[in-house]
Amino acid sequence: MDYTALMSRLDSALSGFSQALDALERTVQSRDGTGGNLDLLAQVEQLRADKAALMAEVERLSREHQRLAKLNGHVAGRLDSAIRDIRAVLEPVRA
């Protein structure tokens, strides 16, 4: 599977996770309760913080992937050039 497809699946999963957190938070807030809801709300907030950290890591990895892809293209170009130069030098020897 290519990088774009993986990122699309990851974005979709993060969106679903965010929607689930929103639904959980609405449910907790709508219940008439005691201190138990405060604990649940704290857990929801922790999940939101975890989600934010994961999204930041995804963004960092995306930038790293782009940097490495650019570097890979640069190295491939230099290798192609070196191979052409070597072939040009060897061609008269073969003839």
N, C-alpha and C positions, 0 to 999 in steps of 0.2 A: 504494500500500500504506500502511496506517495505521501510526501509531507503535507501537501494541501488537503488531501482527504483526511489525514490524521488530525490536522488542526480544525477542520470542519466538524469532525466527530467530537473533538474536545470542546469546542465552542458550544456545540449542541448539548453536551453533557453538563457543562457549566451553567448554561441557561436553564436546563431542567432542574438542576440543583438549586439555583436561585429561586425558581418558581416554587419548588417544594418548601424552601425556607420561608418564603412569603406566606404560603398557605399554613404552615405550622405556626408561624407567629400570629397570624389572624385568628387561628383556632385557640391558641393559648390566651390571647387578649380577650376573646369573646366569652371565655368561660368565667363564670363567677366563682372565684375561689379564694383560697388563702395564700400562704407563702409558697405553696408548691408551684404556683404559676410564675412567681418571681425566679425560682430556680430554673424553670423551663425557659423563661425569657433570657436568662443569663446563658443558658446552653445555646439558644438560638444565636445570641450575639457572638458567642465563641465560634459557632459554625460560620457565621458571616466573616469573622476575622480570619478564620482558616481559609475560607473561599477567597478572600482578598489576597492572602499570601500565595495561594495556589495560582491565582490569575497573574500576579506579579511574576511568579516563577515561569509561567507559560510565556509571558511577554519576553522575559529575559532569554528563554530558550529559543524563542522565535527570532530574536535579534541575533543570537549566536549562530543559529542555522543560516540566516541570511549572510552573515559575515563569512562563515565557512564555505558556503556555496560560491560566494564571490572569490574567495581565495582559491578554491578548487578550480574555478574557471581560469584564473590567472596562471596557476601552475600547469594546467592542461595546455594552455596556449604556449607557455615557455617550453614544455616538453615537445609539443608539435614542432615548434621552431627549431629546437635542438636536433630532432630526428631529421628534419629537412636538411639542416646543415650537414649532418653526418652523411646522409645519403648523397648529397652534392659532392662531398669530398671522396666518397667511396666509388661513385659512378665511373670516374675515369679509370680507376683501378680494375674494375670489372670488365671494362671494354677492351 
